[in-house]
Amino acid sequence: MANEKKHVAGPARMTRRKAMMLGSASALVMGISARLSPVYAAPKSYDLKPVKVGDGLWMIEGATEYFSSENGGAIVNCTLIETTAGIVIVDTGSSRRYGEALREAVSNVTGLPVAAVVNTHHHPDHFFGNQVFKDVPIFALGQTAELARTEGDAFSDNMYRLLGDWMRGTEVTPPDKVIETGVLTIGGRKLRAIPLSGHTASDLVLLDEKTGYAIAGDIAFLDRAPTTPHANLEDWRKSLAEVRALAPSAIIPGHGPVDRDGSSLVQTRSYLDWLETTLNAAANEGLDMVEIMETRIPAQFAEMGAMPGEFIRSVSHLYPGIERSVLPLVNR
């Protein structure tokens, strides 16, 4: 009898277990659907409004946020430079759809054709609109072009995951013209190319010789937390000093408002210093990443856009390397 009861009870327990598993799976699917549905239900259009910031210069200011279904990935600053040959666009946004809206905005606001595109570096919010501009030269540093080719597909997978239908039809289109140093002259307008690094292994800053404006890409952030997935903090600090040495009349950062007094360089440097000091101290205390992510962020940084999420991402990007350097014996 005991054996018989055990034989009957076994399948009953399995049935309940399967029911619980099916219930959990259903709940998970419903949860995922709920999170994804806004991505696919949202209207997929961008309202891009170039604002004139200098003589023959316009800026489209991105949201100081992380990628989301609400902002459609429109988080980057794009710069429009007027030349006698047409408009030079610096950085093209996160998707084909963004690139299309950008091209329309250029036409509506300036009445001029697009003469060329320049990509400051290989992060997807800066070059995923390129495919709309395949009919014009797309310039970048040689290493930037190579990184766009080798890492573009992985970026694409992640962007589709983050933005869903906003990315429809987007294809990775790396830059096709190499610029290294010297002056890029387009339609009579001279743009001095300054190759740097730190935010990534290959960062381009352009100095517009007509206005003295530095178009800094993501070497400079203002009122938005810097991103660090490919950062070398020591090199980044050197690049900030090099941009300051140019004595630009104004700076167009990769993210945040136009900077007319150098605040973006000071703020970016201060944040990088605090970030590195904090992570080094945590490594010396033997803290794990979860503990570090609970760090109280000073008010001057906590109020920046994309915080605390960007700090948490930076912990995952940077802490393993810092931990190895501070505690080398652990890895022997």
N, C-alpha and C positions, 0 to 999 in steps of 0.2 A: 504493500500500500504506500509505503514511504517513497519507494521508487516511482510508483505510478503518479503520485502527487508532484514529485520533482519533474517528471516528464511533462506533465500538463502545464506546470508553472513556467517552465523555460520559454516556450513559444509565446506565452502571454507577456512575459517581460520583454521579449524581443519586439513584440507588436507595439507595446507602449514606447519602447526606445525608438522604433522607426517612426512612430507618430510624432514623438518629440523632435526627432531630426527633421522630419518633413515640415513640421510647424516652424522650426528655427530657419530652415531654408526658405520657406515662404515669407517669413518676416524679413529675412535678409534681402530677398528679391524686391519686396515691396519698399524696403528702405532705400535700396539702390535706385529703384524707379522714381521714388519721391525726390531723391537728390538730383537725378538726371533730368527729370521732366522740365524744370525751369530752363535748363540749357536749350532744350529743343523747342520750348514753347515761346521763348522770348523773341521779340522782333529783331531780326538780324540786319541791322543797318547802323552805320556810324554817322554822327553829326559832327564832322570835322570842321573846325573854324580857325583858319590861319589868322594870326594876329601879327600886325607889323611891329617889329621890335627894333628895327634899325633901317638904315638906308639900303633899300633893296633886299631886306631880310624879313622873313615871316617865320613864326614858330607855331606849331600845333602842339599844345601842351597836353601830355597824357595824364591819366588819373594816377595819383600817388598811392597806388594800391598794388596788390598781387593779382595775378590772372584770376578772373572769375567769370561766371556766366552773365553777371550783371554788367561788367565793363567790357566784355567781349575781347579782352586782351589789349584794349586801347590804353596802354600804360606808358608808352614811350613818347619822348619828345621828337618831333620831326622838324627839320629846318628847311626852309625854301630860300634859295639864293637867286636873285635875278641877275641874268647876264644878257648880252645882246643876242645870244643863241637860244635863249629860253631859260627855264628854271632848272637849277641843280637841286636835287632833293637829297638831303642827308638823313638816311635811315627811313625805312619803308613800312614799319609796323609789323603786326603779328600774323597776318593772314592775307590770302588773296583778296578777300572781301575788303579788308582794310586798305590794301593797295589800290583797289578800284575806287574807293571813296576818296583816297588821297589824291589820285589823279584828277578826279572830278573837282575836288576842292581847289587844286592848283589852277585848273582852267577857269573856274568860276571867279576866283579872287584876283588872279593876275592877268587872265586872258592870254597867257603865254603857253607855248608847248613845253614839254619836259625835254631838256637837253641831255641830262646825265643824272646818274644816281651815285651816291657815295655811301658805303656802309662803314660805320665806325668800328664794329667788331662783330663777332659771329653769334651772339645770342639771338634767339628767334624773334624777340619783339623788335629787333633792329633790322632784320633782313627777310622775314617771311613774306613781305609784300612784293619782293623783287620780281616775281613772275609776271606782274602786270607791266613791268618796265623792260621786258626783254628786247624791245626795239631800240633801246638807247644803251650806251656804255654804262656798266655798273662797276665802279671802282672800289677797291679795298686794298689793304696791305696784303702781300702775298701769303703770309701765314694765316691771316683772317680767311682768305678764300679757301685755303686748304682745310682749315678747321670747319668751315661751313660745309665742305664736301664730306668730310669724314664723320662729323657729328650731327649733321643735319637730319638724318633719318631718325635718330634717337630723339632729337628735339621734337620732331614732327609727331612721333608717337605720344610724347608727353603732352604736347599742345592739344592734340585731338582729345586726349583724356580730360584735360582741364577745361577745354572750351567747347567741345562737342560741335554742334552744327555751325558755330561761327567759323570753323576751319574748313568748311565744305569746299572741296576743289583746290585746296592749297597744296602746292608742290614745291619742294625745296629747290630754290634757284640760287646757287652760289654766285658771288661776283665773278665777272669775266674779264676785268681789266685790272692790272696790278699797278699800284702806286706805292712807292717806298718813302722817298724823301724829296725835298725840293718843292717846287711850286707847280701846282696843277692849274693851268690857265684854260678856262672855258668861256667862250664868248667875251673875251677881254677881261674877265674877272679873275683875279689871282688869289688862289687859295693855297696857303703854305701847309704842306703835309708834315706832321710831326709824329713819327712812330713812337709809341710808348708801350707800356705793359703794366700789369698789376691787377687790374680788374679781370683781365684775361691775359693770356700769353701774348696777345697782339691787339693793341688799342690805338686807334688813330684819333688824333686831335687835329682839327683844321683851324688855321688862323686866317680869317678873311682880311686881306690887306686893305681893302677899301674902308672898312669900319673899325678894324682892330678887334672885332669880336672873336673869341675862341669858342668854337663848336666842339665841346669836350667829350661828347659821348658819355659813357658810364665811368670815366675817370672822376667825374664830378656829379654828386647828387645834392639836392637841396630840399629840405623838409620831407625827405623820403629816405627810409633806411637803405643803405647800400647793400647790394646783393653780392654774394661771395662764392658761388659754386666753383669758380675757376681762379680764385683770388690768390695772389702772392702779396701779402701785406707790406713787406719791405719794398718791393718794386712799386707798389701802388703809392706809397708815401713819396718815393723818389719822383714819380710822375706828377704828383700834385705839386711838388716843388718846381718842376720844370714848367708846368703851366703857369704858376705864379710868376716865374722869371720872365715869361713872355710879356708881362704887364698888359694884359688885355683890357680893352675899354669896357668889356662886358663878357660874361660867360653864359653860354647856353648849355646847361647840364643835360645829361641823358634823361634825367627824371627830376621834375620840380620846376618852379618858375624861373624866368630869366634872372640872372644874377648880375647886378651892376656894381657890386662892391667887394667881390671876392668871398662872400659868405659861404658859397658852396665848397670852396677849397678848405676853408677853416672847419666847417661842419663835418665834411667827409673825413678829414684827417683826425679830428677829435673822436669821431665815432670809431674809426679803425683802431686808434690807440686804446680807447676804452675796451673795445672788444678783445684785442689781443691781451691786454693786461688782465682782464677778467678770466679769460680762458687759461692763461698761464697760472694764475693764482689757484684756480680750480684744480688744475693738474697737480700742482704741488700739494694740495690738500687731499688728493686722491678721490675727488668727487667723480661720480659717473655722469653721463650725459643727461639723464633724467633730472638729477639734482641740479645741474647747471641751468637747465631750461627754466627752473623756478627762480632764477636770480632776479632780484629787484632791479629794474632798469631805471637809471637816473631820468628825471623829468625831462631834461633837455633832449634825450633820445627817445623816451617813451612816447613823446608827442609827435614823432615823425610818422609819416605814412607807412603802412605795411608792418607796423609793429603791433604786438611782439612776434608775429609770425616770422619776420625776416631774421630776428635774433635767433629764434629756434632753428631755422634752417641753417644759419651760420654755425651754430654749435655742431650740427651734424656734418657740415662741410669741413670745418677747420679743427675741431677738437681731437680727432684721432691722431692727426699729425703732431699737434702740439703736445699731446699726452706722450707720444713716443719720444719726442725730443726732450721733454722734462724728466721722464722716467725711463731712460734707455735700458736700465738693468732689467726691467720687467720683461723685455723682449729678447733677452739673451738665453 
